[in-house]
Amino acid sequence: MRRTLIRTGFAVLLALSGAAAAPGAPAHAASRCNQPEPPPTCNSGDPDPGPVDTAPLGAYDTLTFVGNGVRVTGWAADHDSSGPLLVDIWIDDAFAKTLTADAYRPDVAAAYPSFGAYRGFDAVVPSRHGSHTVCAWAINVTPPGASLLPHRGLGCKTYDVPVATNIQSYFDHSTQQWMVAFDDNVLGETSFQVRWDYYVVQTLPGSSIRVYDPRTQTFTLSAHDGTGRVSLPLWRPEHATMLTITAPGFGSASTTALYL
C-alpha cells in the first residue's frame, strides 16, 4: 500500500511540473533549437555566402605604331558578364581611350567555349612618335551585392619611333635623279631638315699626300601632309657617308649610314 502511494505522488509531481518525457528518457533531452538563440549544434550547414565576384580574363597581344597612333590587339572577358567587356588603354600613365572587346576571336572561343568568339579588341589609339609605354586594363564587372574586385591589368608594352624611319638615298635611273625617301611618323611638322655627312678628298700642296676633309650640308624639305612615305628628288654630295632627317621642334632624329 505504501509503494502505491509513492508512485501516485511521483506521477502527480510530473504532471504538475509539465514534463512530458517518455518513460525512461532523461529530462535534458528536450530540444532547444527553437529558442531565440539556438546553440551551434542546431545549425544545419554553412550560411549562403551570397554573390561572388570573379576577376576578368584576357591578354594584350600586340602593339604597333601606325603613324598617327598605335594599334593595340588582344581579348578580354568576364564570367560575370554575358556582354562584351570594356578595355581601358593608358599611355605613359595617362588615360587614352576605352575600347569594347567585341571583335571576332575564334581562338578565345576554342579555349573558353562559354565566352564565345566575339571577345577581342583591335583598335587604333591616338599616339605620337617617340618613346612611350602603352598599358591595357580589362574593366571588371561586379554582380549586385558582391564585393568589388580590382580591374585586371593585361600588361604594358613600349615602343620607340623616331621622326623618320626607313631612310633611303638612291639613284632613280628613270629620272636620272638622286632621291631621298623616308617614312614620315609625325603630324603637324613645319618642315623636315636633311643633313648630309660627307668628305672631300684633297691633296696637300707640294706633295702626293691625300687627306679626307669631313663636311656637312643641310637642306630643308617642305612639310608632308599627314604621315606616310615621302619620296623627293634631292642632290647627294659625292662621298656621302651619313644621312640624317629631323623635324624642327619634335625632338628626335633618324640617321642612316650610306654605302658608297
C-alpha positions in Angstrom: 0.0 0.0 0.0 2.8 2.4 0.8 4.6 1.7 -2.6 1.3 2.6 -4.4 1.1 5.9 -2.7 4.7 6.8 -3.5 4.2 6.1 -7.2 1.0 8.0 -7.3 2.6 11.0 -5.6 5.5 10.9 -8.2 3.1 10.9 -11.1 1.3 13.9 -9.6 4.6 15.8 -9.4 5.4 15.1 -13.0 2.0 16.3 -14.2 2.3 19.5 -12.1 5.8 20.2 -13.5 4.6 19.9 -17.2 7.2 17.2 -18.0 6.1 15.0 -20.9 9.2 12.9 -21.3 8.7 9.4 -22.5 9.3 6.7 -19.8 12.9 6.2 -19.3 14.0 9.4 -21.3 16.3 11.8 -19.4 14.9 15.3 -18.7 17.8 17.2 -20.6 16.9 15.6 -24.0 14.3 18.3 -24.7 15.2 20.3 -27.9 16.4 23.9 -27.5 16.7 24.7 -31.3 13.5 26.7 -31.3 14.9 29.3 -28.9 15.7 32.8 -30.0 19.5 32.0 -29.9 19.9 28.2 -30.6 23.3 26.6 -29.8 25.7 25.9 -32.7 24.7 22.3 -32.8 21.3 23.3 -34.0 22.6 25.0 -37.2 22.4 22.8 -40.4 25.2 23.6 -42.9 27.2 26.8 -43.7 25.2 30.0 -44.5 24.8 31.2 -48.1 27.9 33.4 -48.9 25.9 35.4 -51.4 27.1 36.7 -54.8 30.8 36.3 -55.6 32.8 38.4 -58.0 35.2 36.8 -60.4 38.2 38.6 -62.0 38.2 39.2 -65.8 40.4 37.1 -68.1 42.3 38.3 -71.1 45.5 39.1 -73.0 47.3 42.0 -74.5 48.7 40.6 -77.7 50.3 43.3 -80.0 51.3 46.9 -80.1 52.1 48.6 -83.5 52.9 52.2 -84.3 50.8 53.2 -87.4 51.9 56.8 -87.9 49.3 58.8 -86.0 48.6 56.3 -83.3 49.2 52.8 -82.0 47.2 49.7 -82.9 46.5 47.5 -79.9 45.1 44.0 -80.1 44.1 41.4 -77.5 41.0 40.0 -75.8 39.1 40.3 -72.6 36.1 38.5 -71.0 34.4 38.1 -67.6 32.3 35.2 -66.3 30.1 37.8 -64.6 29.0 39.4 -67.9 27.4 37.9 -71.0 28.2 41.1 -73.0 31.5 42.4 -74.3 33.9 43.8 -71.8 35.4 47.3 -71.8 39.2 47.7 -72.0 40.9 51.0 -71.0 44.1 52.0 -72.7 46.6 54.2 -70.9 49.7 55.8 -72.5 52.5 57.0 -70.2 50.2 56.7 -67.1 47.5 58.9 -68.7 44.1 57.6 -69.8 43.9 57.5 -73.6 40.8 55.5 -74.8 38.2 53.0 -73.8 37.7 50.0 -76.2 35.0 47.4 -76.5 36.1 43.8 -76.6 33.7 42.6 -79.3 36.0 41.7 -82.2 35.9 38.1 -83.6 38.4 35.8 -81.9 37.8 32.2 -82.6 40.8 31.2 -80.6 39.2 32.6 -77.5 36.0 30.6 -78.2 38.1 27.4 -78.6 39.9 27.9 -75.3 36.8 29.2 -73.4 33.6 28.0 -75.1 31.4 29.8 -72.5 32.7 33.2 -73.6 32.1 32.8 -77.4 34.2 34.2 -80.2 33.4 37.9 -80.0 35.7 38.9 -77.2 38.6 40.6 -79.0 39.8 44.2 -79.2 41.6 45.6 -82.2 41.7 49.4 -82.5 44.0 52.4 -83.2 44.6 54.7 -80.2 46.0 58.2 -81.0 49.6 58.5 -80.0 52.7 60.3 -81.2 56.2 59.3 -82.2 59.0 58.9 -79.7 59.3 56.5 -76.7 56.1 55.6 -75.0 54.5 52.9 -72.7 51.0 51.6 -73.6 49.1 49.6 -71.0 45.7 47.8 -71.2 43.2 47.1 -68.4 40.1 44.9 -68.5 37.3 46.5 -66.6 35.8 44.2 -64.0 32.1 43.5 -63.9 30.7 43.0 -60.4 27.5 41.2 -59.7 25.0 43.1 -57.4 25.8 42.5 -53.8 29.3 41.1 -54.4 32.5 42.5 -53.0 34.3 44.6 -55.7 37.4 43.1 -57.2 40.0 45.4 -58.9 40.3 45.7 -62.7 42.6 43.2 -64.4 45.8 44.6 -65.8 46.6 42.9 -69.1 50.1 44.2 -69.3 52.2 47.0 -70.8 54.2 47.3 -74.0 56.6 50.0 -75.1 57.6 51.5 -78.5 60.3 53.9 -79.6 59.7 55.5 -83.0 61.8 58.5 -84.3 60.6 61.3 -86.6 61.5 59.4 -89.7 62.2 55.7 -90.4 63.3 53.5 -93.3 65.5 56.3 -94.7 66.9 55.7 -98.2 69.1 57.5 -100.7 69.1 56.1 -104.2 69.6 57.0 -107.8 66.5 56.8 -109.9 67.6 55.7 -113.4 64.2 56.5 -114.9 64.5 60.2 -114.0 68.3 60.3 -113.7 68.0 61.9 -110.3 69.1 61.2 -106.7 66.2 60.6 -104.4 65.6 60.7 -100.7 62.8 58.6 -99.3 61.6 58.0 -95.7 58.6 57.2 -93.6 57.1 60.3 -92.0 55.9 59.4 -88.5 54.8 62.8 -87.3 51.8 65.1 -87.7 51.9 68.9 -87.8 55.6 69.4 -88.7 56.5 72.7 -90.3 59.4 71.2 -92.4 62.0 68.5 -92.5 65.7 69.0 -92.4 68.1 66.7 -94.3 71.7 66.7 -93.3 74.4 65.1 -95.4 77.7 63.9 -93.8 80.3 63.6 -96.5 84.0 64.2 -97.1 86.1 65.9 -99.8 89.4 64.3 -100.9 92.3 66.9 -101.1 96.0 66.6 -101.9 98.3 68.6 -99.8 100.1 71.3 -101.8 103.6 70.2 -103.0 103.1 66.6 -102.1 101.2 63.5 -103.1 99.6 63.1 -99.7 95.8 62.8 -99.8 93.6 63.9 -96.9 89.9 63.4 -96.3 88.2 66.6 -95.2 84.8 65.9 -93.4 82.0 68.2 -94.2 78.2 68.6 -93.7 75.5 70.1 -95.8 71.8 70.7 -94.8 68.7 71.0 -96.9 65.1 72.0 -95.9 62.2 70.0 -97.2 58.6 71.1 -97.1 56.2 69.6 -94.5 54.4 66.4 -95.6 50.6 66.2 -95.2 49.7 63.5 -92.6 52.0 60.6 -92.2 53.4 58.0 -94.7 56.1 57.5 -97.2 57.9 60.6 -98.5 60.0 60.4 -101.7 61.6 63.5 -103.2 64.5 64.3 -105.6 67.4 65.7 -103.7 71.1 66.2 -104.7 73.5 63.9 -103.0 77.1 65.0 -102.5 79.9 62.8 -103.6 81.4 60.6 -100.9 78.3 60.9 -98.7 78.6 58.7 -95.5 75.6 59.6 -93.4 72.0 60.9 -94.0 70.1 62.4 -91.0 66.5 63.6 -91.1 64.9 65.8 -88.4 61.6 67.7 -87.9 62.3 71.0 -86.1 60.5 71.2 -82.7 59.9 67.4 -82.5 63.0 66.5 -80.6 64.2 63.4 -82.3 66.1 62.5 -85.4 66.8 59.4 -87.6 70.1 58.6 -89.2 71.2 56.0 -91.7 74.7 55.1 -92.9 75.3 55.3 -96.6 77.5 52.8 -98.5 79.4 54.1 -101.5 
